[in-house]
C-alpha cells in the first residue's frame, strides 16, 4: 500500500510540474529580454527560430513580433515575416491586435484567447504574456487546463 501511495505521489508531482504556468511564461519572457539586452535582437531571433531549448519548452515557447505586427521570430518558421493581426482566434477575437496594443501601451501584460495546442491538436484556452523590449514584443503563452 505504501508503494502505491508513493507512486501516486510521484505521478501527481510529475503532472503538476509538466504544465507550464503564468510564472513560467513571465520568467521565459523576462529571460528573453535579458538575453536580448546582453546579446542583441539578431541572436535572440536566431535562438527562437532554431527552437533553442532555452527558449522553447514544448507548449511554452518564446515568439517575437515587431510593433507593426509582423512575426519576426517563431518556432513555427512558416509564421515568420507574416502579419496576422487580422486573423482572429476560434471565437473571432482579434487577439494579436490586443497583444500589439498592450506592447505599444503599458508594455507588458496578459492576453487571453483560443489557440490550437500542438500537443493535443485541439483548440484550447491560452493566455500569453506580452513584454515589450525596444522595438519588438516578446510573447510567451500557456494553455489553461
The 8 nearest C-alpha neighbors of each residue, nearest first, counted from 0:
[[1, 3, 2, 4, 5, 6, 7, 8],
 [2, 0, 4, 3, 5, 6, 7, 8],
 [3, 1, 5, 0, 4, 6, 7, 8],
 [4, 2, 6, 0, 5, 1, 7, 8],
 [3, 5, 1, 7, 2, 6, 8, 0],
 [6, 4, 2, 8, 3, 7, 1, 9],
 [5, 7, 9, 3, 8, 4, 10, 2],
 [6, 8, 4, 10, 5, 9, 3, 11],
 [9, 7, 11, 5, 6, 10, 12, 4],
 [8, 10, 6, 12, 7, 11, 5, 13],
 [11, 9, 13, 7, 12, 8, 6, 14],
 [10, 12, 14, 8, 13, 9, 7, 15],
 [11, 13, 15, 9, 14, 10, 8, 16],
 [12, 14, 10, 16, 11, 15, 17, 9],
 [15, 13, 11, 17, 12, 16, 10, 18],
 [14, 16, 12, 13, 17, 11, 18, 10],
 [15, 17, 13, 14, 18, 12, 19, 11],
 [18, 16, 14, 15, 13, 19, 12, 20],
 [17, 19, 16, 20, 15, 14, 142, 141],
 [20, 18, 23, 141, 17, 59, 21, 16],
 [19, 21, 23, 22, 141, 18, 24, 142],
 [22, 20, 24, 23, 25, 141, 19, 128],
 [21, 23, 25, 24, 20, 26, 19, 27],
 [22, 24, 26, 20, 21, 25, 19, 27],
 [25, 23, 27, 139, 21, 26, 22, 140],
 [24, 26, 22, 28, 27, 23, 29, 128],
 [25, 27, 23, 29, 24, 28, 30, 22],
 [28, 26, 30, 24, 29, 25, 23, 31],
 [29, 27, 31, 25, 30, 26, 139, 137],
 [30, 28, 32, 26, 31, 27, 25, 33],
 [29, 31, 27, 33, 28, 32, 26, 34],
 [30, 32, 34, 28, 29, 33, 35, 27],
 [33, 31, 29, 35, 34, 30, 36, 28],
 [32, 34, 30, 36, 35, 31, 29, 37],
 [33, 35, 31, 37, 32, 36, 38, 30],
 [36, 34, 39, 32, 38, 40, 37, 33],
 [35, 37, 33, 34, 39, 38, 32, 40],
 [36, 38, 34, 35, 39, 33, 32, 40],
 [39, 37, 35, 34, 36, 42, 40, 43],
 [40, 38, 35, 41, 42, 36, 37, 43],
 [39, 41, 43, 35, 42, 44, 38, 36],
 [42, 40, 44, 43, 39, 45, 38, 35],
 [41, 43, 45, 44, 40, 39, 46, 38],
 [44, 42, 40, 46, 45, 41, 35, 47],
 [45, 43, 41, 72, 47, 42, 46, 48],
 [44, 46, 42, 48, 43, 47, 49, 41],
 [47, 45, 43, 51, 49, 44, 48, 42],
 [48, 46, 50, 44, 49, 45, 73, 74],
 [49, 47, 74, 45, 50, 73, 46, 72],
 [48, 50, 46, 47, 51, 45, 74, 44],
 [51, 49, 47, 48, 74, 55, 52, 46],
 [50, 52, 46, 53, 49, 54, 55, 47],
 [53, 51, 55, 54, 56, 50, 57, 46],
 [52, 54, 51, 55, 56, 50, 46, 27],
 [55, 53, 52, 51, 61, 60, 47, 56],
 [56, 54, 60, 52, 50, 51, 53, 57],
 [55, 57, 59, 60, 52, 58, 54, 53],
 [58, 56, 59, 55, 60, 118, 117, 52],
 [57, 59, 60, 56, 141, 117, 118, 116],
 [60, 58, 56, 57, 140, 141, 55, 139],
 [61, 59, 55, 56, 54, 139, 58, 57],
 [60, 62, 139, 138, 54, 55, 47, 137],
 [63, 61, 73, 138, 72, 137, 139, 60],
 [64, 62, 137, 72, 71, 136, 70, 138],
 [65, 63, 70, 71, 136, 69, 135, 68],
 [66, 64, 135, 69, 67, 68, 136, 134],
 [65, 67, 68, 135, 134, 99, 64, 103],
 [66, 68, 65, 69, 99, 64, 82, 135],
 [69, 67, 66, 82, 65, 64, 84, 70],
 [68, 70, 82, 81, 65, 64, 80, 67],
 [71, 69, 64, 79, 80, 81, 72, 63],
 [70, 72, 64, 63, 79, 80, 69, 65],
 [73, 71, 63, 44, 62, 48, 79, 70],
 [72, 74, 62, 75, 48, 76, 47, 79],
 [73, 75, 48, 50, 76, 47, 49, 72],
 [76, 74, 73, 77, 78, 48, 79, 72],
 [75, 77, 78, 79, 74, 73, 48, 72],
 [78, 76, 75, 79, 80, 81, 73, 74],
 [79, 77, 76, 81, 75, 80, 70, 73],
 [80, 78, 70, 76, 71, 81, 77, 72],
 [81, 79, 70, 69, 71, 78, 82, 72],
 [82, 80, 69, 79, 70, 78, 83, 71],
 [81, 83, 69, 68, 84, 70, 80, 85],
 [82, 84, 86, 85, 81, 68, 95, 69],
 [85, 83, 95, 96, 86, 82, 68, 93],
 [84, 86, 83, 87, 93, 96, 95, 82],
 [87, 85, 83, 84, 93, 88, 95, 91],
 [88, 86, 93, 91, 92, 85, 94, 89],
 [87, 89, 91, 92, 90, 113, 114, 112],
 [88, 90, 91, 113, 87, 114, 92, 122],
 [91, 89, 88, 92, 113, 87, 112, 93],
 [90, 92, 87, 88, 89, 93, 86, 94],
 [91, 93, 87, 88, 94, 90, 112, 89],
 [94, 92, 87, 96, 95, 85, 91, 88],
 [95, 93, 97, 96, 92, 98, 112, 87],
 [96, 94, 98, 84, 97, 93, 99, 83],
 [95, 97, 99, 94, 98, 84, 93, 100],
 [96, 98, 94, 100, 95, 99, 101, 93],
 [99, 97, 95, 101, 96, 100, 102, 94],
 [98, 100, 102, 96, 101, 97, 103, 95],
 [101, 99, 97, 103, 102, 98, 104, 96],
 [100, 102, 104, 98, 99, 103, 106, 105],
 [103, 101, 106, 99, 131, 100, 104, 107],
 [102, 104, 100, 101, 106, 99, 105, 66],
 [105, 103, 101, 106, 102, 100, 107, 99],
 [104, 106, 107, 101, 102, 103, 108, 100],
 [107, 105, 102, 131, 104, 130, 101, 103],
 [108, 106, 130, 129, 105, 102, 131, 101],
 [107, 109, 129, 128, 101, 130, 110, 106],
 [108, 110, 128, 127, 129, 126, 111, 107],
 [109, 111, 127, 126, 98, 128, 112, 97],
 [110, 112, 126, 125, 127, 109, 113, 124],
 [113, 111, 125, 124, 94, 126, 88, 114],
 [112, 114, 124, 123, 125, 88, 89, 122],
 [115, 113, 122, 123, 116, 125, 88, 124],
 [116, 114, 122, 121, 120, 123, 117, 113],
 [115, 117, 120, 118, 119, 121, 122, 114],
 [118, 116, 120, 119, 115, 58, 121, 57],
 [119, 117, 116, 120, 58, 57, 121, 115],
 [118, 120, 121, 116, 117, 115, 122, 123],
 [119, 121, 117, 116, 118, 115, 122, 123],
 [122, 120, 119, 115, 116, 123, 117, 114],
 [121, 123, 115, 114, 116, 113, 120, 124],
 [124, 122, 113, 114, 121, 115, 125, 116],
 [123, 125, 113, 143, 142, 112, 114, 126],
 [126, 124, 142, 112, 113, 141, 143, 111],
 [125, 127, 111, 140, 141, 110, 112, 142],
 [140, 128, 126, 110, 139, 109, 141, 129],
 [127, 129, 109, 139, 108, 138, 140, 25],
 [128, 130, 138, 107, 108, 137, 109, 127],
 [131, 129, 107, 137, 136, 106, 102, 132],
 [132, 130, 136, 106, 102, 135, 137, 107],
 [131, 133, 135, 136, 134, 32, 130, 137],
 [132, 134, 135, 131, 136, 32, 40, 66],
 [133, 135, 132, 66, 65, 136, 131, 64],
 [136, 134, 65, 132, 64, 66, 133, 131],
 [137, 135, 131, 130, 64, 63, 132, 102],
 [136, 138, 63, 130, 62, 129, 28, 131],
 [139, 137, 129, 62, 61, 128, 63, 127],
 [138, 140, 61, 24, 128, 127, 60, 28],
 [127, 141, 139, 126, 128, 24, 59, 138],
 [140, 142, 126, 125, 59, 127, 19, 20],
 [141, 143, 125, 124, 144, 126, 123, 140],
 [144, 142, 124, 125, 141, 126, 123, 20],
 [143, 142, 124, 123, 18, 125, 141, 20]]
